[in-house]
Amino acid sequence: MNIVHVVGTGTIGEPLIGLLADHREAFGIDEVTFHKRTPLVTERSKVNDLVRRGAVLCVDDDKRSTFEELGHSPKYETREAIERATVVIDCTPVGLQNKADFYDKALNVRGFMAQGSEFGFGKMYARGINDEALVRGEDRFLHIVSCNTHNIAVLIKTLAMDPDGTNHLTNGEFLCIRRANDISQDSGFVASPTVEKHKDPKFGTHHARDAHGLFATLGYDLNLFSSAVKINSQYMHAIHFSLTLDREITLEEVRDRLASNARVAVTYKRSANQVFSFGRDHGYYGRILSQTVVALETLAIRGGNEVVGFCFTPQDGNPLLSTIAAMLWYLDPDSVDDRMDVLRPYLFREV
Ligand SMILES: NC(=O)c1ccc[n+]([C@@H]2O[C@H](COP(=O)([O-])OP(=O)(O)OC[C@H]3O[C@@H](n4cnc5c(N)ncnc54)[C@H](OP(=O)(O)O)[C@@H]3O)[C@@H](O)[C@H]2O)c1
């Protein structure tokens, strides 16, 4: 019996639980369970809808009666839900703590995943970037890298690496222009552009550090640096990138390479609201599952070997896709590609 358990019902957890429940059959899952920490009347509708779609609610023992007062019928308790699962997907900002408290002791679970903020949880993973680094029976803990790290990684893989793995990147620089908060969130908005510290002396911000770590699982040691600024928008992140290669490249080759990767979308649109709006009308519950949306008309070649441009980051779409791929890999490594078919309509080539 394949049971997938999701911990957390926030910006990442909520769409993930719905996606898993809706595609249970296509993914070969028998049961989808999810843990919600806080009983809230404002979130009753969310829980009810996820349960209507077939997911099973699990709560802490000491919160059970409050959930019941709200009209919910929780089925499993926190630890029980984890221990009976085949795969556990942590979508909280406390994945490392949950690992120490619960996951390390749940020896029968085949695999655990945590999301972007949980550096050190396990081997870094992004679909299409380092699938060959995953080792069956060995990698029980995976860290699905953040949305902007996905974007940086797919640009490098597509534009600076050959299909045989030869790396041509000598320097990669990225300015992450971040939306202040998600449309589902009330807190964390900023009144004006707010710059972030370069906390990491080698990589700047965590985005380049994580992209470096992701490629390190394949034996690369890339020269990367990132900076970040939050802007007063809720729509989408954008990234300005500069990739310097050890060889000449033309704009035509850049466009051909972007067109050759099914996980890359291109666009003639130049505003985040236009791209976001396309996702709302054509994506999976509003989400574009492509790893990047490159603004074609911003591409430029500087000095013959430096590719410069802007792209948009499908912020919760790209980690969702990698999370599903890793979950399927735990269930059956040989059928991942076939089982992902159901999501291909949301991997756009043009936005
Ligand atoms: N937001 C994005 O676009 C995005 C993109 C890529 C990756 N991520 C990553 O996804 C992870 C979650 O981010 P998010 O944006 O989804 O967060 P979020 O919207 O704040 O949701 C957090 C969820 O975790 C639960 N939670 C919080 N603290 C908890 C605790 N101490 N114990 C158990 N559950 C707890 C909350 O439950 P209650 O509300 O019931 O208390 C809530 O359901 C982070 O690692 C983040 O880096 C986010």
Ligand as a Chemical Component Dictionary entry (heavy atoms), coordinates in Angstrom:
data_LIG
# 
_chem_comp.id                   LIG 
_chem_comp.type                 NON-POLYMER 
_chem_comp.pdbx_formal_charge   0 
_chem_comp.three_letter_code    LIG 
# 
loop_
_chem_comp_atom.comp_id 
_chem_comp_atom.atom_id 
_chem_comp_atom.alt_atom_id 
_chem_comp_atom.type_symbol 
_chem_comp_atom.charge 
_chem_comp_atom.model_Cartn_x 
_chem_comp_atom.model_Cartn_y 
_chem_comp_atom.model_Cartn_z 
_chem_comp_atom.pdbx_ordinal 
LIG N1  N1  N 0  6.151  29.905 -0.501 1  
LIG C1  C1  C 0  6.827  29.495 -1.576 2  
LIG O1  O1  O 0  6.590  29.949 -2.698 3  
LIG C2  C2  C 0  7.886  28.443 -1.417 4  
LIG C3  C3  C 0  8.569  28.058 -2.566 5  
LIG C4  C4  C 0  9.530  27.072 -2.468 6  
LIG C5  C5  C 0  9.804  26.495 -1.240 7  
LIG N2  N2  N 1  9.155  26.922 -0.118 8  
LIG C6  C6  C 0  9.506  26.266 1.135  9  
LIG O2  O2  O 0  8.418  25.521 1.649  10 
LIG C7  C7  C 0  8.513  25.455 3.077  11 
LIG C8  C8  C 0  7.212  25.930 3.669  12 
LIG O3  O3  O 0  7.001  27.252 3.213  13 
LIG P1  P1  P 0  5.529  27.843 3.020  14 
LIG O4  O4  O 0  5.706  29.123 2.273  15 
LIG O5  O5  O -1 4.618  26.810 2.467  16 
LIG O6  O6  O 0  5.164  28.165 4.551  17 
LIG P2  P2  P 0  3.774  28.653 5.161  18 
LIG O7  O7  O 0  2.836  29.089 4.095  19 
LIG O8  O8  O 0  4.112  29.575 6.266  20 
LIG O9  O9  O 0  3.178  27.300 5.788  21 
LIG C9  C9  C 0  3.844  26.621 6.808  22 
LIG C10 C10 C 0  3.017  25.401 7.192  23 
LIG O10 O10 O 0  3.780  24.682 8.141  24 
LIG C11 C11 C 0  3.038  24.501 9.321  25 
LIG N3  N3  N 0  3.923  24.736 10.439 26 
LIG C12 C12 C 0  4.547  25.847 10.767 27 
LIG N4  N4  N 0  5.290  25.698 11.865 28 
LIG C13 C13 C 0  5.099  24.457 12.237 29 
LIG C14 C14 C 0  5.558  23.700 13.310 30 
LIG N5  N5  N 0  6.369  24.249 14.253 31 
LIG N6  N6  N 0  5.177  22.424 13.376 32 
LIG C15 C15 C 0  4.359  21.895 12.452 33 
LIG N7  N7  N 0  3.867  22.582 11.419 34 
LIG C16 C16 C 0  4.233  23.848 11.318 35 
LIG C17 C17 C 0  1.926  25.518 9.333  36 
LIG O11 O11 O 0  0.816  24.922 9.990  37 
LIG P3  P3  P 0  -0.367 25.761 10.687 38 
LIG O12 O12 O 0  -0.667 26.928 9.804  39 
LIG O13 O13 O 0  -1.471 24.783 10.751 40 
LIG O14 O14 O 0  0.150  26.167 12.013 41 
LIG C18 C18 C 0  1.680  25.725 7.838  42 
LIG O15 O15 O 0  0.741  24.790 7.381  43 
LIG C19 C19 C 0  9.727  26.312 3.462  44 
LIG O16 O16 O 0  10.831 25.438 3.569  45 
LIG C20 C20 C 0  9.925  27.198 2.251  46 
LIG O17 O17 O 0  11.266 27.587 2.104  47 
LIG C21 C21 C 0  8.182  27.877 -0.183 48 
# 
loop_
_chem_comp_bond.comp_id 
_chem_comp_bond.atom_id_1 
_chem_comp_bond.atom_id_2 
_chem_comp_bond.value_order 
_chem_comp_bond.pdbx_ordinal 
LIG N1  C1  SING 1  
LIG C1  O1  DOUB 2  
LIG C1  C2  SING 3  
LIG C2  C3  SING 4  
LIG C2  C21 DOUB 5  
LIG C3  C4  DOUB 6  
LIG C4  C5  SING 7  
LIG C5  N2  DOUB 8  
LIG N2  C6  SING 9  
LIG N2  C21 SING 10 
LIG C6  O2  SING 11 
LIG C6  C20 SING 12 
LIG O2  C7  SING 13 
LIG C7  C8  SING 14 
LIG C7  C19 SING 15 
LIG C8  O3  SING 16 
LIG O3  P1  SING 17 
LIG P1  O4  DOUB 18 
LIG P1  O5  SING 19 
LIG P1  O6  SING 20 
LIG O6  P2  SING 21 
LIG P2  O7  DOUB 22 
LIG P2  O8  SING 23 
LIG P2  O9  SING 24 
LIG O9  C9  SING 25 
LIG C9  C10 SING 26 
LIG C10 O10 SING 27 
LIG C10 C18 SING 28 
LIG O10 C11 SING 29 
LIG C11 N3  SING 30 
LIG C11 C17 SING 31 
LIG N3  C12 SING 32 
LIG N3  C16 SING 33 
LIG C12 N4  DOUB 34 
LIG N4  C13 SING 35 
LIG C13 C14 SING 36 
LIG C13 C16 DOUB 37 
LIG C14 N5  SING 38 
LIG C14 N6  DOUB 39 
LIG N6  C15 SING 40 
LIG C15 N7  DOUB 41 
LIG N7  C16 SING 42 
LIG C17 O11 SING 43 
LIG C17 C18 SING 44 
LIG O11 P3  SING 45 
LIG P3  O12 DOUB 46 
LIG P3  O13 SING 47 
LIG P3  O14 SING 48 
LIG C18 O15 SING 49 
LIG C19 O16 SING 50 
LIG C19 C20 SING 51 
LIG C20 O17 SING 52 
# 
